[in-house]
Amino acid sequence: MNPEPVQVWDLRVTMEMARQIRVWRVEEECSHRVLAGLADEAWGSATGGNQLFGEDLCIASAKMHGESVDSELWQ
């Protein structure tokens, strides 16, 4: 599975990035705000750890993985 990159705010999310977002949210159970801050640090986005950015990253990543962000896995 290698879908096309998806634009999320000022960041173009690749499948490799989507995998990392999934690790942060699903495996490490990071909040949306923490996840946004990690994305800012890792990829140079400038959202100041905006929670809505974190939510949008999760939505994009889940879709890229063929999953639903509403599933228990992503909560």
TITOR-501234 format. One record per atom (N, C-alpha, C, O): atom name; residue number from 1; y, x, z. Coordinates in steps of 0.02 Angstrom, whole numbers, plus 50000, padded with zeros to 5 digits. Atoms other than C-alpha are relative to their C-alpha. Layout:
# residues N
a:CA&k:NUM&py:Y&px:X&pz:Z .
...
***
This chain:
# residues 75
a:N&k:1&py:49941&px:50043&pz:50000 .
a:CA&k:1&py:50000&px:50000&pz:50000 .
a:C&k:1&py:50062&px:50045&pz:50000 .
a:O&k:1&py:50072&px:50084&pz:50046 .
a:N&k:2&py:49939&px:49960&pz:50005 .
a:CA&k:2&py:50164&px:50079&pz:49944 .
a:C&k:2&py:50054&px:49959&pz:49966 .
a:O&k:2&py:50072&px:49973&pz:49908 .
a:N&k:3&py:49949&px:50043&pz:50030 .
a:CA&k:3&py:50296&px:49945&pz:49915 .
a:C&k:3&py:50065&px:50039&pz:49987 .
a:O&k:3&py:50076&px:50093&pz:50014 .
a:N&k:4&py:49935&px:49971&pz:50015 .
a:CA&k:4&py:50468&px:49984&pz:49846 .
a:C&k:4&py:50043&px:50002&pz:50064 .
a:O&k:4&py:50035&px:49960&pz:50108 .
a:N&k:5&py:49955&px:49997&pz:49943 .
a:CA&k:5&py:50601&px:50038&pz:49972 .
a:C&k:5&py:50042&px:49937&pz:50005 .
a:O&k:5&py:50056&px:49903&pz:49955 .
a:N&k:6&py:49961&px:50060&pz:49986 .
a:CA&k:6&py:50703&px:49899&pz:50052 .
a:C&k:6&py:50066&px:50021&pz:50033 .
a:O&k:6&py:50066&px:50064&pz:50077 .
a:N&k:7&py:49934&px:49985&pz:49970 .
a:CA&k:7&py:50889&px:49905&pz:50092 .
a:C&k:7&py:50009&px:49960&pz:50064 .
a:O&k:7&py:50003&px:49899&pz:50063 .
a:N&k:8&py:49985&px:50032&pz:49936 .
a:CA&k:8&py:50927&px:49868&pz:50275 .
a:C&k:8&py:50065&px:50030&pz:50024 .
a:O&k:8&py:50068&px:50089&pz:50043 .
a:N&k:9&py:49932&px:49978&pz:49985 .
a:CA&k:9&py:51112&px:49881&pz:50313 .
a:C&k:9&py:50017&px:50060&pz:49956 .
a:O&k:9&py:50016&px:50054&pz:49895 .
a:N&k:10&py:49983&px:49941&pz:50040 .
a:CA&k:10&py:51161&px:50058&pz:50259 .
a:C&k:10&py:49941&px:50047&pz:49989 .
a:O&k:10&py:49950&px:50104&pz:49967 .
a:N&k:11&py:50060&px:49958&pz:50002 .
a:CA&k:11&py:50983&px:50123&pz:50260 .
a:C&k:11&py:49950&px:49973&pz:49949 .
a:O&k:11&py:49935&px:49914&pz:49948 .
a:N&k:12&py:50053&px:50018&pz:50048 .
a:CA&k:12&py:50855&px:50122&pz:50119 .
a:C&k:12&py:49933&px:50018&pz:50032 .
a:O&k:12&py:49917&px:50077&pz:50038 .
a:N&k:13&py:50062&px:49992&pz:49962 .
a:CA&k:13&py:50688&px:50098&pz:50210 .
a:C&k:13&py:49941&px:50011&pz:49952 .
a:O&k:13&py:49924&px:49968&pz:49913 .
a:N&k:14&py:50060&px:49983&pz:50039 .
a:CA&k:14&py:50539&px:50184&pz:50128 .
a:C&k:14&py:49938&px:49980&pz:50040 .
a:O&k:14&py:49943&px:49962&pz:50099 .
a:N&k:15&py:50061&px:50017&pz:49965 .
a:CA&k:15&py:50358&px:50150&pz:50172 .
a:C&k:15&py:49987&px:50049&pz:50058 .
a:O&k:15&py:49963&px:50028&pz:50110 .
a:N&k:16&py:50007&px:49952&pz:49946 .
a:CA&k:16&py:50354&px:50310&pz:50275 .
a:C&k:16&py:50043&px:49981&pz:50060 .
a:O&k:16&py:50021&px:49986&pz:50117 .
a:N&k:17&py:49956&px:50022&pz:49946 .
a:CA&k:17&py:50502&px:50248&pz:50375 .
a:C&k:17&py:49973&px:49936&pz:50033 .
a:O&k:17&py:49976&px:49929&pz:50094 .
a:N&k:18&py:50028&px:50063&pz:49974 .
a:CA&k:18&py:50422&px:50076&pz:50392 .
a:C&k:18&py:49941&px:50014&pz:50047 .
a:O&k:18&py:49932&px:49979&pz:50097 .
a:N&k:19&py:50055&px:49981&pz:49955 .
a:CA&k:19&py:50269&px:50160&pz:50468 .
a:C&k:19&py:50026&px:50023&pz:50067 .
a:O&k:19&py:49999&px:50005&pz:50120 .
a:N&k:20&py:49971&px:49976&pz:49937 .
a:CA&k:20&py:50378&px:50247&pz:50597 .
a:C&k:20&py:50031&px:49943&pz:50040 .
a:O&k:20&py:50024&px:49940&pz:50101 .
a:N&k:21&py:49971&px:50059&pz:49966 .
a:CA&k:21&py:50471&px:50085&pz:50637 .
a:C&k:21&py:49944&px:49961&pz:50034 .
a:O&k:21&py:49953&px:49938&pz:50090 .
a:N&k:22&py:50057&px:50036&pz:49971 .
a:CA&k:22&py:50302&px:50002&pz:50665 .
a:C&k:22&py:49973&px:50035&pz:50062 .
a:O&k:22&py:49956&px:50003&pz:50112 .
a:N&k:23&py:50023&px:49961&pz:49942 .
a:CA&k:23&py:50249&px:50142&pz:50783 .
a:C&k:23&py:50047&px:49987&pz:50059 .
a:O&k:23&py:50025&px:49972&pz:50114 .
a:N&k:24&py:49952&px:50010&pz:49946 .
a:CA&k:24&py:50409&px:50125&pz:50884 .
a:C&k:24&py:49995&px:49931&pz:50030 .
a:O&k:24&py:49995&px:49924&pz:50091 .
a:N&k:25&py:49999&px:50069&pz:49976 .
a:CA&k:25&py:50399&px:49935&pz:50897 .
a:C&k:25&py:49931&px:49979&pz:50027 .
a:O&k:25&py:49927&px:49951&pz:50082 .
a:N&k:26&py:50066&px:50027&pz:49983 .
a:CA&k:26&py:50212&px:49899&pz:50903 .
a:C&k:26&py:49963&px:50045&pz:50050 .
a:O&k:26&py:49937&px:50020&pz:50100 .
a:N&k:27&py:50039&px:49956&pz:49957 .
a:CA&k:27&py:50134&px:50053&pz:50983 .
a:C&k:27&py:50039&px:50024&pz:50061 .
a:O&k:27&py:50012&px:50026&pz:50116 .
a:N&k:28&py:49960&px:49975&pz:49944 .
a:CA&k:28&py:50278&px:50118&pz:51091 .
a:C&k:28&py:50039&px:49945&pz:50035 .
a:O&k:28&py:50070&px:49957&pz:50087 .
a:N&k:29&py:49969&px:50059&pz:49972 .
a:CA&k:29&py:50347&px:49943&pz:51125 .
a:C&k:29&py:50075&px:50008&pz:50014 .
a:O&k:29&py:50100&px:49986&pz:50065 .
a:N&k:30&py:49927&px:49991&pz:49993 .
a:CA&k:30&py:50529&px:49993&pz:51099 .
a:C&k:30&py:50036&px:49934&pz:49987 .
a:O&k:30&py:50014&px:49893&pz:49946 .
a:N&k:31&py:49957&px:50058&pz:50012 .
a:CA&k:31&py:50662&px:49858&pz:51110 .
a:C&k:31&py:50035&px:50009&pz:49932 .
a:O&k:31&py:50036&px:50064&pz:49905 .
a:N&k:32&py:49964&px:49994&pz:50063 .
a:CA&k:32&py:50762&px:49819&pz:50954 .
a:C&k:32&py:50059&px:50048&pz:50006 .
a:O&k:32&py:50073&px:50086&pz:49959 .
a:N&k:33&py:49943&px:49956&pz:49990 .
a:CA&k:33&py:50912&px:49910&pz:51027 .
a:C&k:33&py:49979&px:50074&pz:50001 .
a:O&k:33&py:50010&px:50116&pz:49970 .
a:N&k:34&py:50025&px:49932&pz:49997 .
a:CA&k:34&py:50812&px:50067&pz:51068 .
a:C&k:34&py:49976&px:50022&pz:49931 .
a:O&k:34&py:49989&px:50079&pz:49910 .
a:N&k:35&py:50025&px:49984&pz:50068 .
a:CA&k:35&py:50728&px:50061&pz:50897 .
a:C&k:35&py:50058&px:50016&pz:49953 .
a:O&k:35&py:50054&px:50063&pz:49914 .
a:N&k:36&py:49941&px:49987&pz:50042 .
a:CA&k:36&py:50899&px:50052&pz:50812 .
a:C&k:36&py:50029&px:50068&pz:50016 .
a:O&k:36&py:50049&px:50105&pz:49971 .
a:N&k:37&py:49975&px:49934&pz:49981 .
a:CA&k:37&py:50957&px:50203&pz:50911 .
a:C&k:37&py:49957&px:50056&pz:49974 .
a:O&k:37&py:49982&px:50108&pz:49952 .
a:N&k:38&py:50046&px:49950&pz:50026 .
a:CA&k:38&py:50802&px:50300&pz:50862 .
a:C&k:38&py:50008&px:50008&pz:49924 .
a:O&k:38&py:50007&px:50063&pz:49898 .
a:N&k:39&py:49989&px:49998&pz:50073 .
a:CA&k:39&py:50831&px:50254&pz:50679 .
a:C&k:39&py:50065&px:50036&pz:49985 .
a:O&k:39&py:50069&px:50075&pz:49938 .
a:N&k:40&py:49936&px:49966&pz:50009 .
a:CA&k:40&py:51012&px:50310&pz:50694 .
a:C&k:40&py:49991&px:50076&pz:50005 .
a:O&k:40&py:50016&px:50114&pz:49964 .
a:N&k:41&py:50011&px:49928&pz:49989 .
a:CA&k:41&py:50955&px:50479&pz:50761 .
a:C&k:41&py:49956&px:50030&pz:49945 .
a:O&k:41&py:49970&px:50085&pz:49920 .
a:N&k:42&py:50048&px:49972&pz:50048 .
a:CA&k:42&py:50810&px:50501&pz:50639 .
a:C&k:42&py:50026&px:50001&pz:49929 .
a:O&k:42&py:50013&px:50049&pz:49892 .
a:N&k:43&py:49983&px:50007&pz:50070 .
a:CA&k:43&py:50891&px:50443&pz:50478 .
a:C&k:43&py:50074&px:49997&pz:49985 .
a:O&k:43&py:50095&px:49986&pz:49928 .
a:N&k:44&py:49928&px:49995&pz:50011 .
a:CA&k:44&py:51078&px:50456&pz:50503 .
a:C&k:44&py:50037&px:49934&pz:49989 .
a:O&k:44&py:50094&px:49935&pz:49966 .
a:N&k:45&py:49963&px:50063&pz:50004 .
a:CA&k:45&py:51120&px:50271&pz:50503 .
a:C&k:45&py:50051&px:50002&pz:50056 .
a:O&k:45&py:50044&px:50039&pz:50104 .
a:N&k:46&py:49945&px:49996&pz:49952 .
a:CA&k:46&py:51278&px:50237&pz:50601 .
a:C&k:46&py:50014&px:49931&pz:50030 .
a:O&k:46&py:50068&px:49904&pz:50023 .
a:N&k:47&py:49992&px:50067&pz:49973 .
a:CA&k:47&py:51249&px:50074&pz:50693 .
a:C&k:47&py:50014&px:50000&pz:50075 .
a:O&k:47&py:50027&px:49948&pz:50104 .
a:N&k:48&py:49989&px:49997&pz:49927 .
a:CA&k:48&py:51271&px:50135&pz:50871 .
a:C&k:48&py:49945&px:49965&pz:50039 .
a:O&k:48&py:49957&px:49940&pz:50093 .
a:N&k:49&py:50056&px:50033&pz:49966 .
a:CA&k:49&py:51100&px:50065&pz:50915 .
a:C&k:49&py:50006&px:49924&pz:50000 .
a:O&k:49&py:49985&px:49892&pz:50048 .
a:N&k:50&py:49989&px:50072&pz:50004 .
a:CA&k:50&py:51146&px:49889&pz:50859 .
a:C&k:50&py:49933&px:49962&pz:50000 .
a:O&k:50&py:49889&px:49974&pz:49959 .
a:N&k:51&py:50061&px:50038&pz:49992 .
a:CA&k:51&py:51011&px:49767&pz:50914 .
a:C&k:51&py:49981&px:49961&pz:49937 .
a:O&k:51&py:49923&px:49957&pz:49920 .
a:N&k:52&py:50014&px:50038&pz:50061 .
a:CA&k:52&py:51028&px:49662&pz:50756 .
a:C&k:52&py:49973&px:50045&pz:49945 .
a:O&k:52&py:49931&px:50023&pz:49906 .
a:N&k:53&py:50027&px:49952&pz:50047 .
a:CA&k:53&py:50998&px:49817&pz:50651 .
a:C&k:53&py:49926&px:50013&pz:50016 .
a:O&k:53&py:49885&px:50014&pz:49971 .
a:N&k:54&py:50070&px:49990&pz:49980 .
a:CA&k:54&py:50838&px:49849&pz:50751 .
a:C&k:54&py:49956&px:49941&pz:49980 .
a:O&k:54&py:49900&px:49951&pz:49956 .
a:N&k:55&py:50038&px:50060&pz:50020 .
a:CA&k:55&py:50782&px:49670&pz:50720 .
a:C&k:55&py:49988&px:50000&pz:49925 .
a:O&k:55&py:49933&px:49986&pz:49901 .
a:N&k:56&py:50006&px:49999&pz:50074 .
a:CA&k:56&py:50816&px:49687&pz:50533 .
a:C&k:56&py:49951&px:50054&pz:49977 .
a:O&k:56&py:49914&px:50044&pz:49928 .
a:N&k:57&py:50048&px:49947&pz:50017 .
a:CA&k:57&py:50719&px:49851&pz:50527 .
a:C&k:57&py:49929&px:49975&pz:50012 .
a:O&k:57&py:49884&px:49989&pz:49971 .
a:N&k:58&py:50067&px:50026&pz:49985 .
a:CA&k:58&py:50570&px:49765&pz:50608 .
a:C&k:58&py:49978&px:49948&pz:49948 .
a:O&k:58&py:49921&px:49948&pz:49927 .
a:N&k:59&py:50016&px:50050&pz:50051 .
a:CA&k:59&py:50578&px:49620&pz:50486 .
a:C&k:59&py:49979&px:50034&pz:49935 .
a:O&k:59&py:49928&px:50016&pz:49905 .
a:N&k:60&py:50016&px:49964&pz:50062 .
a:CA&k:60&py:50580&px:49739&pz:50338 .
a:C&k:60&py:49934&px:50037&pz:50005 .
a:O&k:60&py:49893&px:50035&pz:49959 .
a:N&k:61&py:50061&px:49961&pz:49990 .
a:CA&k:61&py:50442&px:49849&pz:50408 .
a:C&k:61&py:49939&px:49955&pz:50001 .
a:O&k:61&py:49888&px:49970&pz:49969 .
a:N&k:62&py:50056&px:50046&pz:49998 .
a:CA&k:62&py:50329&px:49702&pz:50447 .
a:C&k:62&py:49983&px:49974&pz:49930 .
a:O&k:62&py:49924&px:49972&pz:49911 .
a:N&k:63&py:50012&px:50024&pz:50068 .
a:CA&k:63&py:50351&px:49634&pz:50271 .
a:C&k:63&py:49967&px:50054&pz:49957 .
a:O&k:63&py:49921&px:50040&pz:49919 .
a:N&k:64&py:50028&px:49945&pz:50040 .
a:CA&k:64&py:50314&px:49804&pz:50196 .
a:C&k:64&py:49927&px:50014&pz:50018 .
a:O&k:64&py:49889&px:50039&pz:49977 .
a:N&k:65&py:50069&px:49992&pz:49978 .
a:CA&k:65&py:50153&px:49808&pz:50298 .
a:C&k:65&py:49958&px:49937&pz:49987 .
a:O&k:65&py:49898&px:49936&pz:50003 .
a:N&k:66&py:50036&px:50062&pz:50013 .
a:CA&k:66&py:50106&px:49632&pz:50243 .
a:C&k:66&py:49986&px:49960&pz:50063 .
a:O&k:66&py:49938&px:49922&pz:50067 .
a:N&k:67&py:50008&px:50033&pz:49935 .
a:CA&k:67&py:50127&px:49568&pz:50421 .
a:C&k:67&py:50060&px:49954&pz:50012 .
a:O&k:67&py:50111&px:49958&pz:49977 .
a:N&k:68&py:49945&px:50044&pz:49980 .
a:CA&k:68&py:50235&px:49435&pz:50502 .
a:C&k:68&py:50033&px:50028&pz:50062 .
a:O&k:68&py:49999&px:50043&pz:50111 .
a:N&k:69&py:49963&px:49976&pz:49941 .
a:CA&k:69&py:50370&px:49493&pz:50621 .
a:C&k:69&py:49995&px:49950&pz:50057 .
a:O&k:69&py:50008&px:49967&pz:50115 .
a:N&k:70&py:50007&px:50051&pz:49948 .
a:CA&k:70&py:50338&px:49330&pz:50715 .
a:C&k:70&py:49932&px:50003&pz:50035 .
a:O&k:70&py:49921&px:49968&pz:50084 .
a:N&k:71&py:50066&px:49995&pz:49969 .
a:CA&k:71&py:50159&px:49381&pz:50756 .
a:C&k:71&py:50005&px:50035&pz:50067 .
a:O&k:71&py:50052&px:50072&pz:50080 .
a:N&k:72&py:50000&px:49970&pz:49933 .
a:CA&k:72&py:50116&px:49433&pz:50932 .
a:C&k:72&py:50003&px:50076&pz:49997 .
a:O&k:72&py:50032&px:50108&pz:50041 .
a:N&k:73&py:50000&px:49928&pz:50010 .
a:CA&k:73&py:50089&px:49610&pz:50869 .
a:C&k:73&py:50070&px:50030&pz:50003 .
a:O&k:73&py:50080&px:50082&pz:50033 .
a:N&k:74&py:49931&px:49975&pz:50005 .
a:CA&k:74&py:50276&px:49632&pz:50835 .
a:C&k:74&py:50044&px:49979&pz:50058 .
a:O&k:74&py:50101&px:50001&pz:50063 .
a:N&k:75&py:49959&px:50025&pz:49945 .
a:CA&k:75&py:50335&px:49544&pz:50992 .
a:C&k:75&py:49996&px:50045&pz:50058 .
a:O&k:75&py:50027&px:50033&pz:50109 .
***
